[in-house]
């Protein structure tokens, strides 16, 4: 049994909140650079170059990449040999979010009640997903999620008669409906299987996979390619001004499902699909 004080959890979450909001994952930044070189749109190419310049400025000046610093989505994988000490784990996560957003001068966007909309003032509470795994380590991944893209996300409960092409068409339809709202080029996370809520969670987790890593199953890796090709034929382009780069990547995560169902969800990410990870 290995003890981990929750004070370390709070410190780590605070650091990851700031890091994720200031620095885009390297492979996604490289993907934007490649898109800029390949973009044929006269308007789209300089927009992509501006996006790259913005990333450099944020890094150099220590500023957020985007003014919408998002909901703090936290994925925690807790080794079953870890004994957490010093207080409740969830309280520590929220304390980390509070420190990260307040001390890091990040925009606080959470309201305490979805209908009586009063800001909490510190971006808490986090959206926390916890999973117990083998081992004696604690893995924390913070994925700030802006709502220009989140609002464009969709779920559909297909029947088992749906073909892979129907799922591809659903993803493309979602991108088409989204249009310029999620600040394209987008990153699309797709969840297939499970049930209603797990399907949406799979789509969110898919956004946290490095864009340079295709699905390890060749069938789903091929499906990702087909989805990306279909979306990039929509001519929405960078920031909605037309062009090839409507999406930078599509990632699919799947799970077994009921014989009578075939859930599919698309979690839409913007060009700053952010996440940062640490292991304690």
C-alpha angles and dihedrals in degrees: 000000000000121000121220119184112224088227086076089052092055092047092049095047090050091052093046092050090057095040094050092050094049104038127046116214108271096239092053092049089050089049090056089051092052091047090053091054093048099041112114097187113106090217098035098058097058089045090057090047089052090052090053091049090051090055091052093047092050091051094046096045098036093240132138116272089228133021089232100074089180142210110318103243110189126192113195124189108191119195112231089231091059119103111199114212137182101048145325115333095221091051089053092051091051091046088054091051091049092052094043095051100037100039092035091053093235121156113267110219107162120114119204095228126026093224102029093052109205116150115241089217097224104055093252142169103059122214097245127196114185127190129179112223136173118278141043101277134096117218118197123190120183117197113180107207122203118209102225085077098029091059089060094057120114143188129202130188102219122188121240090259089073115110127217087257089061090056091048090051091050091053092049091047090052091053091047093052090047092055112160095341097095094050097250146247083084134200111217124206114198125195120195125184135002112087135297099294099032091052091058091046090052089054091052092048090050089062089060095057113101108262088228091064117077120202108287091230108082091215093058093038088058090047089054090054092050092049093049092048092049093048093048091055090065092083093220089130132172111349089347097292095118132264145110099291103077091132131018097198145352120210124191126201120182140190135185114273143191119287090242098050147058111184119190128184134183119205107195118216127188125228087278097060095165134197139148129190140200135178122216 
